[in-house]
Amino acid sequence: MHKLDLRGLKCPLPVLKTRKFLSSLAPGEKVEVACTDPLSVIDLPNLLRETGDALEASGKADGALLFLIRKGAAT
């Protein structure tokens, strides 16, 4: 599993960097994204609805918002 540390970045950078990172993954691969921007809880799920990728889990740890994302099938 890949890890993407985006702590300290403000909107829209977490979404833009997550989109770019997801484009480099093969279908089925997973990435754990760590953010501190509170808008990420809205923005990342919206991004995944657009891209067709899946949010498998989300939560908080060590002051960061965590998102476990699985790359969807190629379109």
C-alpha positions in Angstrom: 0.0 0.0 0.0 1.2 3.5 -0.8 1.2 6.4 1.6 0.6 10.1 0.6 1.4 12.6 3.4 -0.3 15.9 2.6 -0.3 17.3 6.1 0.1 21.1 6.2 -1.3 21.7 2.7 -4.5 23.8 2.3 -7.3 23.5 -0.2 -7.1 22.8 -3.1 -3.7 21.2 -2.9 -4.6 17.9 -1.1 -7.2 17.2 -3.8 -5.0 18.1 -6.7 -2.0 16.1 -5.4 -4.3 13.1 -4.6 -5.8 13.2 -8.1 -2.3 13.2 -9.7 -1.1 10.4 -7.4 -4.2 8.3 -8.2 -3.5 8.7 -11.9 -0.2 6.9 -11.5 -1.7 3.8 -9.8 -3.0 0.6 -11.4 -6.6 -0.5 -10.8 -6.9 -2.1 -7.4 -3.9 -0.4 -5.8 -4.5 1.4 -2.5 -3.2 4.6 -1.0 -3.5 6.0 2.4 -3.8 9.8 2.3 -3.0 11.9 5.4 -4.3 15.5 5.5 -4.7 18.3 8.0 -7.0 20.5 5.9 -10.5 20.2 7.4 -12.1 20.6 4.0 -10.6 17.3 2.9 -13.5 15.4 4.5 -15.7 17.0 1.8 -13.3 17.5 -1.1 -11.7 14.0 -1.2 -15.0 12.0 -1.3 -16.2 14.4 -4.1 -13.0 13.8 -6.0 -13.5 10.1 -5.8 -17.1 10.3 -7.0 -15.7 12.1 -10.1 -12.8 9.7 -10.7 -14.6 6.4 -9.9 -12.1 5.5 -7.3 -13.3 4.1 -3.9 -13.0 5.4 -0.4 -12.6 2.3 1.7 -12.1 3.9 5.1 -11.6 7.2 6.8 -10.7 8.4 10.2 -8.4 10.4 12.4 -5.0 9.6 13.9 -2.1 11.8 15.2 -4.0 15.0 14.4 -4.5 14.1 10.7 -7.4 13.0 8.7 -6.8 9.6 7.1 -8.4 8.3 3.9 -7.9 4.8 2.5 -8.5 4.9 -1.2 -8.6 2.1 -3.7 -8.0 2.9 -7.4 -10.9 2.0 -9.5 -11.0 0.3 -12.9 -9.5 2.2 -15.8 -12.0 3.9 -18.0 
